[in-house]
Amino acid sequence: MNDWQEITGGVTAPRGYRAAGITAGLKPSGLPDLALIVSDVEAIAAGVFTISQVKAACVDYCRQRLLSKHSARAILCNAGQANAATGNEGWLDALECAMLLGQELNMPSESILLASTGVIGQRIKMEPLRSGIGKLVAALSETGSDAAAGAIITTDLVTKSIALETSIGDRPVRIGGIAKGSGMIHPNMATMLAFVTCDAAVAPTLWQEMLSRAADRSFNSITVDGDTSTNDSLIALANGQSRTPAITEMGAEAEKLEAMLTAVCQHLAKAIARDGEGATCLIEVQVSGASNEQAANQIAKTIVGSSLVKSAIFGRDPNWGRIAAAAGRAGIPFEQENLQIKLGDFLMMENGQPIPFDRNAASAYLKQAAANASKAQDMMATNMSNDLSGDRSTIKAQSLDNPVIIAVSVGNGHGSGKAWGCDLSYDYVKINAEYTT
Amino acid sequence: MNDWQEITGGVTAPRGYRAAGITAGLKPSGLPDLALIVSDVEAIAAGVFTISQVKAACVDYCRQRLLSKHSARAILCNAGQANAATGNEGWLDALECAMLLGQELNMPSESILLASTGVIGQRIKMEPLRSGIGKLVAALSETGSDAAAGAIITTDLVTKSIALETSIGDRPVRIGGIAKGSGMIHPNMATMLAFVTCDAAVAPTLWQEMLSRAADRSFNSITVDGDTSTNDSLIALANGQSRTPAITEMGAEAEKLEAMLTAVCQHLAKAIARDGEGATCLIEVQVSGASNEQAANQIAKTIVGSSLVKSAIFGRDPNWGRIAAAAGRAGIPFEQENLQIKLGDFLMMENGQPIPFDRNAASAYLKQAAANASKAQDMMATNMSNDLSGDRSTIKAQSLDNPVIIAVSVGNGHGSGKAWGCDLSYDYVKINAEYTT
């Protein structure tokens, strides 16, 4: 069983964090577009960023900051303009954002990290940003997580938020997170962003290692359409305000904390996959029997990223042939004779050969999973439009409870892994074809 | 300029080949489903096959044959059942097919190569196949290429065929080809198949090397949905019946022959991409300035395989941001500052930054390309249903003449490459979601 419980509060659930989200006038829509997370004290900071050759200014900025200094106090995020492919002017804009916020918060700009999301090729609208910084800082609150979560989204249908609590040495320790993203998706509204806060005290190198592993098991294991953005960023702060003993090396306590960090990242990643454009359900692919975790993950990602598998799930078609074909082309060697495929409780292939199964019942399983997902998503969207300040983490968790499960075994190895994605519907094409930049 | 001309006749255009296609009763639809290509004499044989871990019996069969013997006289292809994931029974069925045909043609079964396409997990319907073999051999004809091309297709909207002629030492040499495939696509109607005939005399190792390189520059450079099938096969015969001097090493004549072989493969590959399920146009991505050809191909394939780029083209949206993002995530290092992007004649990005361009005119370019493609495809489909025995190579070539061109430069390197694909439309989702196995 898991060694933690879900709590409310998002990124402000851990001690010593405040957050805010306001409308500064960056988005043409007039929706909230500027978010801030601040730690009361300098926090250990780690980051994982896009590996694309085409990167936004904020990604270059954070990479440079974190190379020279493994701590930070604030994360500023604007939505509306990605500030990617904007050259030297975009770089200077990023520096100015950090400088302005540092002045307003009375801290060195070196303590500030940046993230942007929005249209590629557009610089941040600096005039409204300059005017908005004071209002943003004034709005900081210990219950500001949902406001921040609402100000970082672009094409997302719902906000993504989670907070978990465990104990270390009999004292509570919390990790919270917010995220945005729904595939690479809309126009150029690229980008997956996630911000994680923690009140444990962790050594910088260890915190970065934990975050990198957690990212591999969460954000790097989801795919909506295979596209990776110019701005993808995962930033995690650990400020020690739980007053628990510092964790400096791997061991029971570090493992406990890393497991909870991974759970936070997995929740946010699944919420992003579930919110994929036009998606009607979340798909979880579980691969076992591979030679190692990396091989298993590779097979899982190939299956969940297959347009044919995704279309079949949308059509509620228990099409094991497409799953087998996707597993086979993942680039990981295995013996065809060892291939086993299950969809939910339905065994469809064993020893590399098809097994008779109840097609109608298997199709009904897919229909039911989509119906459950649709109901939960509607509740979230309604709740979101009714009450942007309320806490919706419970409903959120429910909507991710019943994914379509595809379980594949490829042999007798000890490597296992999971990947998450969504189905491919008419609406995906519609959203992505009919938007004109 | 190209050193060859287009001729009629498909795989029976080269000297010393006959072909046939009949309805044996393998497909539930009652359409032609059994094809045969025979060389008058033993021909040098080369092959390129799926790299999937899940392979059909025919793929294992051909690989084994070509390992021990670099020649063949006949290619038998059935459509309707893929004979993949069918275990030892499927393997025995394949052996029986070769044995039966060998008896009928009065040649050793070692001279027979096999291909299958159709539903994964289904064995070949052996009863109608056994009854059909005699009829198939009786139908062999020096003008039988189109009948064969029509009997290997499954979900294809049009047949794919080409023949080119050049001269070697003042004597004519011909290469013909037929293919099937429209993405991995329909149900489990996987598979891309291509059969190439040549009447030059070429040394076996050289012929295999030429074919492998041609495959990389054609069939391995197309993508419809990124899915690779269990049955993908490219088989090429060279029977020497042109009576030209044997080509035994690389040199001017070998280069000339390889260029024509590559052109045949590229034509067939583009025809497959154009026939992608639900596609409204062919997209050609040209990448230059990379460090080598492989790097350029990798970037080109990533761009043409991006669901976001494909959706944008379907929406006639000149969305350079998605092209830049896809180039950036291809896994090939380049300096963002060197990125240049053109769509048709429209320069959209230079030195890594967006350039103002006429959006309406660029969108009109995309609309026009799709309108041209649609007109040509309609002509082909009409022609195909009116006259299954006629030669349609001229119309086919026209329909591939005006692809949407995306030209990307990533630096000053000498590596360049091309990839082909199609747009992503509502119909892709419809075809793949609504079919129930």
Contacts between the chains, C-beta under 8 A, distances in Angstrom:
chain1	res1	chain2	res2	distance
A	50	B	329	8.0
A	51	B	329	7.3
A	52	B	325	6.7
A	52	B	328	3.7
A	52	B	329	4.7
A	53	B	327	7.3
A	53	B	328	4.3
A	53	B	329	7.6
A	53	B	330	7.9
A	53	B	332	7.4
A	53	B	333	6.3
A	53	B	334	5.4
A	53	B	335	7.9
A	53	B	336	6.0
A	54	B	324	5.2
A	54	B	325	6.2
A	54	B	327	6.8
A	54	B	328	3.2
A	54	B	329	8.0
A	54	B	336	5.3
A	54	B	339	6.8
A	54	B	352	7.6
A	55	B	328	7.5
A	55	B	336	6.8
A	85	B	321	7.5
A	85	B	324	6.2
A	85	B	336	7.3
A	85	B	339	8.0
A	85	B	349	7.2
A	85	B	352	5.9
A	85	B	353	5.8
A	85	B	354	6.4
A	86	B	353	7.0
A	87	B	337	8.0
A	87	B	351	7.8
A	87	B	352	6.8
A	87	B	353	5.0
A	119	B	321	7.2
A	120	B	321	3.8
A	120	B	324	6.8
A	120	B	325	6.7
A	121	B	320	7.6
A	121	B	321	5.8
A	121	B	353	7.5
A	121	B	354	4.2
A	184	B	308	6.0
A	184	B	325	7.0
A	185	B	308	7.2
A	187	B	319	7.1
A	187	B	321	7.5
A	188	B	319	6.9
A	188	B	321	3.6
A	188	B	322	6.6
A	188	B	325	7.5
A	190	B	321	7.7
A	190	B	325	6.2
A	225	B	306	7.6
A	225	B	307	4.0
A	225	B	308	6.2
A	226	B	226	7.6
A	226	B	305	7.8
A	226	B	306	7.2
A	226	B	307	6.6
A	227	B	306	5.8
A	227	B	307	6.9
A	227	B	308	5.1
A	227	B	322	7.6
A	227	B	325	6.4
A	227	B	326	6.7
A	227	B	329	7.0
A	228	B	325	7.3
A	228	B	328	7.8
A	228	B	329	4.0
A	229	B	325	6.2
A	230	B	324	7.7
A	230	B	325	5.8
A	230	B	328	6.5
A	305	B	226	7.8
A	306	B	225	7.7
A	306	B	226	7.3
A	306	B	227	5.8
A	307	B	225	4.0
A	307	B	226	6.7
A	307	B	227	6.9
A	307	B	307	7.2
A	307	B	428	7.7
A	307	B	432	7.3
A	308	B	184	5.9
A	308	B	185	7.3
A	308	B	225	6.2
A	308	B	227	5.1
A	308	B	432	6.0
A	311	B	428	7.6
A	311	B	429	5.7
A	311	B	432	3.4
A	311	B	433	4.6
A	312	B	432	6.8
A	312	B	433	6.9
A	314	B	429	6.9
A	314	B	433	4.6
A	315	B	432	7.1
A	315	B	433	3.2
A	315	B	434	5.6
A	315	B	435	7.1
A	315	B	436	6.9
A	317	B	433	7.2
A	317	B	435	7.0
A	317	B	436	5.1
A	317	B	437	6.3
A	318	B	437	7.7
A	319	B	187	7.2
A	319	B	188	7.0
A	319	B	437	5.4
A	320	B	121	7.6
A	321	B	85	7.5
A	321	B	119	7.2
A	321	B	120	3.8
A	321	B	121	5.8
A	321	B	187	7.5
A	321	B	188	3.6
A	321	B	190	7.7
A	321	B	437	7.0
A	322	B	188	6.7
A	322	B	227	7.6
A	324	B	54	5.2
A	324	B	85	6.1
A	324	B	120	6.7
A	324	B	230	7.7
A	325	B	52	6.7
A	325	B	54	6.1
A	325	B	120	6.7
A	325	B	184	7.0
A	325	B	188	7.6
A	325	B	190	6.2
A	325	B	227	6.4
A	325	B	228	7.4
A	325	B	229	6.3
A	325	B	230	5.7
A	326	B	227	6.7
A	327	B	53	7.3
A	327	B	54	6.8
A	328	B	52	3.7
A	328	B	53	4.3
A	328	B	54	3.2
A	328	B	55	7.5
A	328	B	228	7.8
A	328	B	230	6.5
A	329	B	50	7.9
A	329	B	51	7.3
A	329	B	52	4.6
A	329	B	53	7.6
A	329	B	54	8.0
A	329	B	227	7.0
A	329	B	228	4.0
A	330	B	53	7.8
A	332	B	53	7.4
A	333	B	53	6.3
A	334	B	53	5.4
A	335	B	53	7.9
A	336	B	53	6.0
A	336	B	54	5.3
A	336	B	55	6.8
A	336	B	85	7.3
A	337	B	87	7.9
A	339	B	54	6.8
A	339	B	85	8.0
A	349	B	85	7.2
A	351	B	87	7.8
A	352	B	54	7.6
A	352	B	85	6.0
A	352	B	87	6.8
A	353	B	85	5.8
A	353	B	86	7.0
A	353	B	87	5.0
A	353	B	121	7.5
A	354	B	85	6.4
A	354	B	121	4.2
A	359	B	437	7.7
A	363	B	436	7.5
A	424	B	429	6.0
A	424	B	432	7.9
A	424	B	433	7.7
A	425	B	429	6.4
A	425	B	433	7.6
A	426	B	426	5.5
A	426	B	429	5.3
A	426	B	430	7.3
A	428	B	307	7.7
A	428	B	311	7.6
A	428	B	429	7.3
A	429	B	311	5.7
A	429	B	314	6.9
A	429	B	424	6.0
A	429	B	425	6.4
A	429	B	426	5.3
A	429	B	428	7.3
A	429	B	429	6.0
A	430	B	426	7.3
A	432	B	307	7.3
A	432	B	308	6.0
A	432	B	311	3.4
A	432	B	312	6.8
A	432	B	315	7.1
A	432	B	424	7.9
A	433	B	311	4.6
A	433	B	312	7.0
A	433	B	314	4.7
A	433	B	315	3.3
A	433	B	317	7.2
A	433	B	424	7.7
A	433	B	425	7.7
A	434	B	315	5.6
A	435	B	315	7.1
A	435	B	317	7.1
A	436	B	315	6.8
A	436	B	317	5.0
A	436	B	363	7.5
A	437	B	317	6.3
A	437	B	318	7.8
A	437	B	319	5.4
A	437	B	321	7.0
A	437	B	359	7.7
